[in-house]
Amino acid sequence: MKVVILAGGSGTRAYPYTEYLPKPMMPVGGKPILLRVMEIYARQGITDFVLSVGYRKEVILDYFEGRSFGWKVEIVDTGAATDTGGRVAGCRHLLGGGTFMATYADGLSDVPLADLLAFHRRAGKLATITSVPLRSQYGTIEADAGGTIHDFREKPVLREHWINAGFFVIEPAIFDHWRGENLERDVFPGLLAGRHLATYRHDGFFKSMDTYKDQQEIEAMFAEGSMPWLGRTAAAA
């Protein structure tokens, strides 16, 4: 099964790194975050990748030139300013007309891909989005009706709210319903009226590297020998 990885955005929130590097090439333990995402799939037996690149594409092309990981890697220039939906559509000619997976180049998770795929097939929809419970970026205060504080919760997980974590499974027939350029604001919402969209709820580890601060937090995990996106604690690799 092929996996499209969206690796073409400019990543402005990850400044200053992205002044020189595309965000997918920001390092985690000496390897680009893009490679860490690919390892999630490869460790679960999926090794056929299509990288949709754009901003600072030459950095990604140079990194993969002449390197062998035992995987199939195809790189498609989908344009520096192309939106997420356009990046997936720009890889359509390489997908072979079958079910495919897609994800972002900056999200790490221990999502069990075989379970995700089995859920998608049972649901019978055009696309399945992996969702995870929202983790607040702030600590919260809990108080009674009179205002007396009785607890502080540091960045709690808000399980009544679920967010898009990427790790999509998509049927090729989705392209018959493809509308707009943005995957999250146009393409997926356009599937709602026909009830063509499902979500696989994953209550395990997930962290996206949206900012420089996120990069530092993931680096700290790695330095401690913790790689929860692989579903285990391990020595640095």
Summary of the structure (lengths in Angstrom):
residues: 237
radius of gyration: 18.5
end to end distance: 25.6
largest distance: 66.2
contacts: 713
relative contact order: 0.18
helix: 32%
strand: 30%
